[in-house]
Amino acid sequence: MKEAFNNFSLENSKQKARAKIKNFVGEWKEAYGRTVTQWLDEDYIDDYLTYIDYSVEVRCMIYTTNSIENLNRQIRKITKTKVSFEKEKNLLDLIL
């Protein structure tokens, strides 16, 4: 699936992404059945491929959320054993 969503060059299009998804479904359909065949539904996949309508620079900003997800994961890891914080500053001190 990573190949299907890695569309950061000018020559990539929704049609090419759909072709990559079809290849993915063909390869994994037997093992995962209905789970992967839902990717062939045009209405379903169009929502995921919306970012291709934008310029390459904007595509990268839309697609890249790993650093945000990493930060959220670290905050959850630190705060999961704490029930509450007296002040907002105490939470920020713990995180930073």
C-alpha positions in Angstrom: 0.0 0.0 0.0 2.9 2.3 0.6 3.6 2.4 -3.1 0.0 3.4 -3.9 0.2 6.4 -1.6 3.7 7.5 -2.3 2.7 10.0 -5.0 5.1 12.9 -4.6 6.3 13.4 -8.2 4.6 15.4 -10.9 3.9 12.4 -13.1 1.9 10.6 -10.5 -1.9 10.7 -10.8 -5.0 9.1 -9.3 -5.1 6.6 -12.2 -1.6 5.4 -11.4 -2.4 5.2 -7.7 -5.5 3.2 -8.5 -3.5 0.8 -10.7 -1.1 0.3 -7.8 -4.0 -0.4 -5.5 -5.4 -3.0 -7.9 -2.0 -4.7 -7.9 -2.0 -4.7 -4.1 -5.5 -6.2 -4.0 -4.6 -8.8 -6.6 -1.6 -9.9 -4.5 -3.3 -10.0 -1.1 -7.0 -10.8 -2.0 -6.6 -14.5 -1.4 -5.1 -14.0 2.1 -7.2 -11.1 3.3 -10.4 -11.3 1.2 -13.0 -8.6 2.0 -10.5 -6.5 3.9 -8.5 -5.6 0.8 -11.3 -5.7 -1.8 -12.9 -2.6 -0.2 -10.0 -0.7 -1.7 -11.4 -1.3 -5.1 -14.5 0.8 -4.3 -14.1 4.1 -6.2 -16.0 6.2 -3.7 -14.0 4.7 -0.8 -10.6 5.3 -2.3 -11.3 8.8 -3.7 -11.3 10.1 -0.2 -7.8 8.7 0.4 -6.4 10.0 -2.9 -7.7 13.6 -2.5 -4.2 14.9 -1.7 -3.0 14.1 -5.3 -5.2 17.0 -6.6 -2.7 19.4 -4.9 0.8 20.4 -6.0 3.7 18.2 -5.0 4.8 20.5 -2.2 1.4 20.5 -0.6 1.1 16.8 -1.0 4.1 16.3 1.2 2.6 18.5 3.9 -0.7 16.7 3.8 0.8 13.2 3.8 3.5 13.6 6.4 2.0 13.3 9.9 4.6 11.0 11.4 6.3 13.7 13.5 2.9 14.7 15.0 1.9 11.1 15.6 5.3 10.5 17.3 4.8 13.5 19.6 1.3 12.4 20.5 2.6 8.8 21.3 5.4 10.2 23.5 2.9 12.5 25.4 0.5 9.5 26.0 3.4 7.3 27.2 4.5 9.9 29.7 1.0 10.9 30.9 -0.8 7.5 31.0 0.1 6.8 34.6 -0.9 10.2 35.8 -4.6 10.7 36.5 -4.6 14.5 36.6 -2.4 17.5 36.9 -2.9 20.4 39.4 -1.8 23.0 36.9 -1.2 23.1 33.2 2.4 24.1 33.8 2.9 20.8 35.7 1.9 18.8 32.6 4.1 20.9 30.4 7.1 20.5 32.7 6.6 16.7 32.6 6.4 16.6 28.8 9.2 19.0 28.1 
